[in-house]
Amino acid sequence: MNNYYVNLYDDFFDEITLRTLDRKLKQIEYYDCPTHKQKFKSTNNWPGLRSAELIDYHPKISEIILQRLSNLYPFNTKKFIGTLFAHYRFDRNKENDWIHRDPVDTGVIIYMSDTNLKSGTNFYENEDDDIENDCLSIKYVKNRALVFNGNKPHAPFGSFGNDIKNGRLTINGFFQSK
């Protein structure tokens, strides 16, 4: 596969940072897609609930995340622009997941909820592939980060839970070189 990569980092945050983020992410407000579009003038579609953009609206949270990313991934070797969101998906959202590409150089997904090995992210050769024909499947393990080519087709699988207490929480990052 040309230009295909997924870098996987287990134990992405240290325990103290992970507990701090868990607490902070539970305190912020989340919006469904129509409300998010109206409030923040966003144009993307997605199932579940999403936070406001963390860099602009929750800079202390984004600072923790970006500092850790820059320790592992050479964001500092290029000039990047990017966005970060916290995103909940629930069991009821499973049918709304689809194979897609992110229009960015680099995508980031950090799994924040308790480990659920029936959930995760699949990567595909083509966007037209059947959702069952993945090339690479990464399981949902708490505190695991994926850094990947955002242009490669991918899709979440196995969303779980029914509210923010037990749903599938990820931190999603979208980075583009200037």
N, C-alpha and C positions, 0 to 999 in steps of 0.2 A: 504494500500500500504506500503510495507516494505521500510524503509529508504527513505521515500518520504518527502521532505520539500521544501517550498518556503517561505523565509522571505521577506516581502514587506515593503519598507520604502518610504513613500511619503515625499515630501519636503526634499530630501536627502541632497542637498547643501543649504546653506543660499543664499539669493538673490545676495549678492555681489560676492560670489564664483561662483554662477551659471552664472552671467554675464561675469565674467572673463574667465571661461571655454568656454562659447559660443564664445567669441572673439578669444581665443587661438585655439580652434578646427577649426575655419573657416580659420585660417592662415596656417595650416599645409597641407602637400601634401597627396593626396590619390591615390591609385593605384587599377587597376582592378586585378583580380586573377592571370592571366598569368604574368603580369608585376611584381606583388608582389612576386610570386614564383621565378621568375628569379632574381630580385634585392635582395631579402632577403633569398633566398634558403628555402622558406617555402614549405610545402607539403600539406597543407589543401586546400580544395575547398570550395568556398562560392560565392554567387552572390553579385553584387554591387561593392562598392569601400571601401578599407580599408587603414588605416594609417600604417606607420611603427610602430613597437612595441614601445609603449609609454615609458616604463621603460627605455629602452636603448637609444631611439632617441629623446624623449621629456620628460626628467626627471622632469622638473618643473610642467608639466601637471600631470604626474603620481604621483608626491609627493602629490599634492592636493587631488587626488582621493584616494590614499592609506591611507593618514591621516584620511580622513573621514570614510573609510571602517573600519579602526582599532578602531575607536570610537564606532562603532556599532556591529562589528563582531569580535569574539576573534581570529583574525589571530595571535595575539601575544602569544596565549597559546600553539601553535604548531609552528614548523618551516615549513614555506610554501615557495615554489617556484612558481612563477606566471608570467603571461604575461597580458598586457592590450593593447587593440586596440580601435581606434575610427572607426566606421563602418557605411557607408551609404548604404541603400537599397532604391530602387526606385519602382515606380508603375510597370515598365517593368520587375522587378525581381520577381513578385508574383508567376509566374509559376515555378520558380527555387527554391522555398523554399521546404524543406523536413524535415520530422521527423528525428531527429538525437540525438545522445548522445555525450557529450564532454568527452574525456578520462581523466577527472580530478575529484578530490574530490568536488570542489566547483566552480560553475559558477556564474558570476556576469553580469547583464545587467542593464545599467542605461539609461533611455530614456531621450534624450537631445533636441529633436525637440519639436515644439508646440504640445500640446495634440491632439491626433487623436483617438477617441474611436472606430474607425473601424479597428484599428491596435493593435498589442500587441504580446504576447507570449502565446502559448498553451502548456500545459504539458499533457503527455499521459501515460497510463499504460504500453503499449508495443510499441516498435519501428515499429511493423507491423500494428499498428492501422491505420485506415483511417484518413486522415488529418481532416475530419469533426467530428471525435469522440473523442474530447479532454476530459480529466478528470478535468482539471482546466484551466481557461482562464483568463489571466491578461491583462487588457486594457493598451494601450499606453498613459500614463499621463506624461507630461513633469516633469522632476526632480524626477521621481519614480525609485527606485533601487530594483532589485530582486537579492537575494542571494539564491542559490539553489544547490541541489545535481546535479552536472554536469553529473552524470551517468544516470539520469532519462531522458527518451525521451521527447524532446520538439521541437518546431518549431515556427518561427515567423509567423505572419499572417498580411495581410493588408498593405504591404509595400506601400509607397505613395511618391508623388512628382516626379520630373523629373531631378533635379540637386541638388547640395549641398545647394542651397538657400532654397529649400522646401522639401528635401528628409527626409527619416526616419533615424535619426542619433542616434546611441547607442554607449555607451562605453561598450565593452565586456571584461570581465576578466575571466581568467582561472587559478585556483590555485590548487596546489597539495601539500599534506603534504610530507615532506622529510622522 
